[in-house]
């Protein structure tokens, strides 16, 4: 018995449960550490649990979606079939920290049918890695589910306690908030909203946070919930039940409140849960990269990654300003910028940019980003007006 296959008892459970369309399915990661348990409730609701060894990571959480003008994909399911696969492959990224990445996981694909909805079917595909889990919803081409609109996704991540969370508020318009560190029960997205430089923000609710969400358990485990392969689908925020410590997905809506417009065959993005013994394990995980689709660029030789510094952060912390003059009610076409009195705090000056260029040259940094060099920043904040900026005309102090 090799380490990859785990214990004999676990392997027998895996083979027995996965060989028939049972309501309960269990798979174990290649190293035998994380375990996934999938089951249907008595009402035919899909549920999943995640353990790391004997330590519960996620309690039973429900899966499903609400649809517009159609029965939901939440309950009334039966398992039509299931299949497990072990994958162990390596691939080469276009660029990054590693020349080669290993993609090693055990997969469970469960096909579900709804008898009360003319046997509509979906596939729940789970990929269990040694450092976490990815899963998504798949919709095969079928007569009873062709074009459809998702009004809500009800994916649950039911945590085991009041973990310490590193979070920013759930917001439809910005993710430029400063991070807060609190218990899940103490998350309050309406307080400490960060820099006043954030001009447009739309908070989801007091107990909503953005992904990726990083957490630390009382037992010292680090958890990260995020997504991969986000294509033709809205981004996922999380709403916290601050009594039970369950998280529920919250998708960014369009102007009329719908979440996604799909046509079968299609898939959702992957939902990811990365687990590590230390914070660096989360950073080192390649789950998200492995779940993203391979690059479609046939010749990537033109892609040249580089580092850059910029006149940007000093504007956010108040050392410098974007605007050249402290005036209001400017007009892009009607203001004589050379006649304005400089405020002496403008950051994107020729002189200041040269300092950054010299620093970059000294330290082997290839690029310098300059923000705030173009006219129009005087009254841009919070003003809904046409022609806010002119992106070809520089301020008088920038060459």
C-alpha positions in Angstrom: 0.0 0.0 0.0 1.5 3.3 -1.1 1.1 6.7 0.6 -0.7 8.0 -2.5 -3.6 5.5 -2.1 -4.0 6.1 1.6 -5.0 3.3 4.0 -6.5 0.0 2.8 -9.7 0.8 4.8 -10.1 4.3 3.2 -9.5 2.8 -0.3 -12.1 0.2 0.2 -14.6 2.8 1.3 -13.8 4.9 -1.7 -14.2 2.0 -4.1 -17.4 0.7 -2.7 -19.1 4.1 -2.4 -18.0 5.3 -5.8 -18.9 2.2 -7.7 -22.6 2.8 -7.6 -25.0 5.8 -7.6 -25.3 5.9 -3.9 -26.6 9.0 -2.1 -23.2 9.3 -0.2 -19.9 9.5 -1.9 -16.4 9.8 -0.2 -13.1 10.5 -1.8 -9.6 11.0 -0.3 -6.8 13.1 -1.7 -3.8 11.5 -3.3 -1.8 11.8 0.0 -4.7 10.5 2.1 -5.0 13.7 4.2 -8.0 15.7 3.0 -11.3 13.8 2.7 -14.5 14.9 0.9 -17.9 13.6 1.8 -20.8 14.2 -0.6 -24.4 13.3 0.3 -28.0 14.1 -0.5 -30.3 15.1 2.3 -33.7 13.5 2.7 -35.1 16.2 0.5 -32.6 15.5 -2.2 -30.4 18.6 -1.4 -26.7 18.2 -2.4 -24.4 18.6 0.5 -20.6 18.3 1.0 -18.2 18.2 3.9 -14.4 18.6 4.0 -12.0 17.1 6.6 -8.2 17.4 7.0 -7.2 14.1 8.6 -9.6 13.8 11.5 -10.1 17.6 11.7 -13.3 19.0 10.2 -12.7 21.9 8.0 -16.2 22.5 6.6 -19.3 21.1 8.1 -22.1 19.9 5.8 -23.0 22.7 3.4 -25.7 22.8 0.8 -25.1 23.4 -2.9 -27.5 24.7 -5.6 -28.8 27.6 -7.6 -32.0 29.6 -8.0 -33.3 30.2 -11.6 -35.5 32.8 -13.0 -39.0 31.6 -14.1 -37.9 27.9 -13.6 -37.8 25.5 -10.7 -34.7 25.9 -8.7 -31.7 23.6 -8.7 -31.7 23.2 -5.0 -33.5 20.0 -4.0 -35.4 17.0 -5.3 -32.3 15.4 -6.7 -31.3 11.8 -7.0 -27.8 10.5 -7.9 -28.0 9.2 -11.4 -24.3 8.2 -11.6 -20.9 9.0 -10.2 -17.3 8.6 -11.4 -13.9 9.0 -9.7 -10.6 9.7 -11.4 -7.0 10.1 -10.2 -5.0 12.7 -12.1 -1.2 13.2 -11.8 0.3 15.5 -14.4 2.8 18.3 -14.8 2.6 21.5 -17.0 4.7 24.5 -17.7 3.3 28.0 -17.0 4.0 30.9 -19.3 5.8 32.7 -16.4 5.8 32.7 -12.6 7.8 31.4 -9.7 8.1 27.9 -11.0 9.1 26.4 -14.3 6.8 23.3 -13.8 3.6 22.9 -11.8 2.2 19.6 -10.6 -1.5 19.0 -11.0 -2.3 16.1 -8.7 -5.9 15.4 -7.5 -8.6 12.9 -7.1 -11.9 13.8 -8.8 -15.5 13.0 -8.1 -18.1 13.8 -10.7 -21.7 13.3 -9.5 -24.5 13.5 -12.0 -27.8 14.5 -10.3 -31.3 14.4 -11.8 -34.5 16.1 -10.7 -37.5 13.8 -11.1 -39.9 16.6 -10.3 -38.5 18.8 -13.1 -38.5 16.3 -16.0 -35.2 14.8 -15.0 -33.2 17.9 -15.5 -29.6 17.1 -14.8 -26.5 18.8 -13.4 -23.0 17.5 -12.6 -21.2 18.5 -9.4 -17.5 18.1 -10.1 -15.1 18.0 -7.1 -11.3 18.0 -7.3 -9.6 17.1 -4.1 -6.0 18.1 -3.8 -3.6 17.5 -0.9 -3.9 21.1 0.1 -7.6 21.7 -0.6 -10.7 21.4 -2.7 -12.2 22.8 -5.9 -15.7 22.2 -7.1 -18.1 23.6 -9.7 -21.5 23.2 -11.2 -21.8 21.8 -14.7 -24.8 21.8 -17.0 -24.9 19.2 -19.8 -26.8 20.0 -23.0 -30.4 18.9 -22.5 -34.0 19.7 -23.6 -35.3 20.7 -20.3 -32.4 23.1 -19.5 -31.3 25.1 -22.4 -31.2 28.9 -21.9 -31.6 29.9 -18.3 -30.9 32.8 -15.9 -29.3 32.4 -12.5 -30.9 34.7 -9.9 -28.8 33.4 -7.0 -26.2 30.8 -6.2 -26.7 29.1 -2.8 -23.3 27.6 -2.3 -22.5 27.2 1.4 -19.1 27.1 3.2 -20.1 26.1 6.8 -17.1 26.7 9.0 -16.4 25.0 12.3 -16.0 28.0 14.5 -15.6 31.8 14.9 -12.3 31.9 13.0 -10.1 35.0 12.8 -10.7 36.6 9.4 -8.6 38.9 7.3 -11.3 40.7 5.2 -12.4 43.7 3.2 -16.1 44.7 2.9 -18.2 43.1 0.2 -18.8 45.9 -2.3 -20.0 45.9 -5.9 -17.8 48.8 -6.9 -14.4 48.6 -5.3 -11.9 46.4 -3.6 -9.5 49.1 -2.6 -10.3 49.0 1.1 -7.7 48.4 3.8 -7.9 44.9 5.3 -9.4 44.3 8.8 -8.5 41.5 11.1 -11.4 40.4 13.3 -13.4 37.3 14.3 -16.1 36.4 11.9 -18.7 37.4 14.5 -17.2 40.9 14.6 -17.1 41.6 10.9 -18.9 44.9 10.3 -18.5 46.2 6.7 -20.1 49.5 7.6 -17.3 50.6 9.9 -13.8 51.7 9.1 -14.4 52.0 5.4 -10.8 53.0 4.7 -9.4 55.7 2.5 -11.7 58.6 1.6 -10.1 58.4 -1.9 -12.6 55.6 -2.8 -15.0 57.7 -4.8 -17.6 55.1 -5.6 -18.7 52.3 -3.3 -21.8 50.1 -2.9 -21.7 47.9 0.2 -23.6 44.7 -0.1 -24.5 44.4 3.6 -23.0 44.7 7.0 -22.0 41.0 7.2 -20.6 40.6 3.6 -17.0 40.3 2.6 -15.1 39.9 -0.6 -13.1 36.9 -1.8 -10.4 35.8 -1.4 -11.2 35.4 2.2 -8.3 34.4 4.5 -9.0 32.9 7.9 -7.1 31.2 10.8 -8.8 28.7 13.1 -8.3 28.4 16.8 -6.4 25.2 16.1 -3.9 27.0 13.9 -5.1 26.0 10.4 -5.2 28.6 7.7 -8.1 28.6 5.3 -8.7 30.5 2.1 -11.9 30.6 0.1 -11.9 32.0 -3.4 -12.6 31.0 -7.0 -10.9 30.0 -10.3 -11.8 30.1 -14.0 -14.1 33.1 -13.5 -15.4 33.5 -17.1 -18.8 34.7 -18.2 -20.1 34.7 -14.7 -20.3 37.2 -11.8 -17.6 37.5 -9.1 -18.4 35.8 -5.7 -18.7 37.6 -2.4 -19.5 35.9 0.9 -22.3 36.6 3.4 -21.5 35.5 7.0 -24.0 34.0 9.4 -22.5 35.4 12.5 -24.2 33.0 14.8 -23.5 29.7 13.0 -20.3 30.9 11.2 -21.7 29.6 7.8 -20.8 31.5 4.7 -23.0 31.7 1.6 -22.0 32.8 -1.8 -23.3 36.2 -3.0 -22.9 37.0 -6.7 -22.6 40.5 -8.1 -25.8 41.3 -10.0 -26.4 43.1 -13.2 -28.6 46.3 -13.2 -31.8 44.4 -13.2 -30.7 42.0 -10.4 -29.9 38.9 -12.4 -26.7 37.1 -11.7 -25.8 35.1 -14.8 -27.2 34.2 -18.3 -26.2 30.7 -19.3 -26.8 28.3 -22.2 -26.1 24.6 -21.9 -23.6 23.0 -22.1 -21.8 25.3 -19.7 -20.1 25.5 -16.3 -19.7 27.8 -13.4 -16.3 29.0 -12.0 -14.6 26.7 -9.5 -15.1 27.4 -5.8 -11.8 26.8 -4.0 -11.0 26.0 -0.4 -7.2 26.0 0.3 -6.0 24.6 3.7 -2.6 25.0 5.2 -0.7 24.6 8.5 0.9 28.0 8.0 0.0 31.2 6.1 2.8 30.5 3.5 1.1 27.3 2.5 -1.8 29.3 1.1 0.5 31.4 -1.0 2.4 28.3 -2.2 -0.8 26.4 -3.2 -1.3 26.0 -7.0 -4.9 24.9 -6.8 -6.2 28.1 -8.4 -3.7 27.9 -11.2 -4.5 24.2 -11.8 -8.2 24.9 -12.0 -7.9 27.8 -14.5 -8.1 26.9 -18.1 -4.8 26.5 -20.0 -3.5 29.5 -21.9 -5.0 29.9 -25.4 -2.0 32.0 -26.5 -0.1 29.8 -28.9 3.1 31.9 -28.9 3.7 33.5 -25.5 7.2 34.6 -26.2 6.2 38.3 -26.4 5.0 38.2 -22.8 7.8 39.8 -20.6 6.9 40.0 -16.9 8.5 42.9 -15.0 8.4 44.8 -11.8 7.5 48.4 -11.5 7.3 51.2 -8.9 5.0 54.1 -9.1 3.8 57.5 -8.0 0.6 56.0 -6.6 0.7 54.8 -3.0 2.0 58.1 -1.7 -1.2 59.6 -3.1 -3.4 57.2 -1.2 -1.6 57.8 2.2 -1.8 61.6 1.8 1.8 62.4 1.2 1.0 63.8 -2.2 -2.1 64.7 -4.2 -3.4 63.7 -7.6 -4.6 67.3 -8.3 -2.3 70.1 -9.4 -4.4 72.9 -7.8 -6.9 73.1 -5.0 -9.9 74.4 -7.0 -13.4 73.1 -7.7 -15.8 73.1 -10.6 -13.2 72.6 -13.4 -14.0 72.0 -17.0 -11.7 70.0 -19.2 -12.2 72.2 -22.2 -12.7 75.5 -20.4 -10.0 75.7 -17.7 -6.7 77.5 -18.2 -4.5 75.1 -16.3 -1.4 77.2 -16.6 -3.2 80.1 -14.8 -4.0 78.0 -11.7 -2.0 78.3 -8.5 -0.1 75.0 -7.8 -0.9 73.5 -4.4 2.8 72.3 -3.9 1.6 68.8 -3.0 1.1 67.5 -6.5 2.8 64.1 -6.8 3.1 63.4 -10.5 5.7 66.1 -11.3 8.6 65.8 -13.7 11.0 66.3 -10.8 9.3 63.6 -8.6 9.1 61.2 -11.5 12.8 61.5 -12.1 13.4 60.4 -8.5 11.4 57.3 -9.1 13.2 56.6 -12.4 16.6 56.9 -10.6 15.4 54.5 -7.9 14.1 52.0 -10.4 17.4 52.1 -12.4 19.5 51.7 -9.2 17.5 48.6 -8.1 17.0 46.9 -11.4 13.3 47.7 -11.7 12.1 47.9 -15.3 9.1 50.3 -15.1 7.7 53.4 -13.5 3.9 54.0 -13.2 2.9 57.7 -13.0 -0.7 58.5 -11.9 -2.1 62.0 -11.7 -0.1 63.6 -14.4 -3.1 64.5 -16.6 -5.5 67.4 -16.1 -8.9 67.0 -14.4 -8.2 65.6 -11.0 -9.3 68.7 -9.2 -12.9 67.7 -8.7 -13.1 64.1 -9.8 -13.9 62.7 -6.4 -17.6 61.8 -6.0 -18.7 64.0 -8.9 -21.0 62.4 -11.6 -20.1 64.5 -14.7 -19.1 63.9 -18.2 -15.4 64.4 -19.4 -13.9 64.0 -15.9 -10.3 63.6 -17.3 -8.3 64.5 -20.3 -5.9 61.7 -21.0 -3.7 63.6 -23.4 -3.1 66.9 -21.7 -0.5 67.0 -18.9 -0.4 69.4 -15.9 2.0 72.3 -16.3 4.6 70.6 -14.0 4.7 67.4 -15.9 6.7 66.9 -19.1 
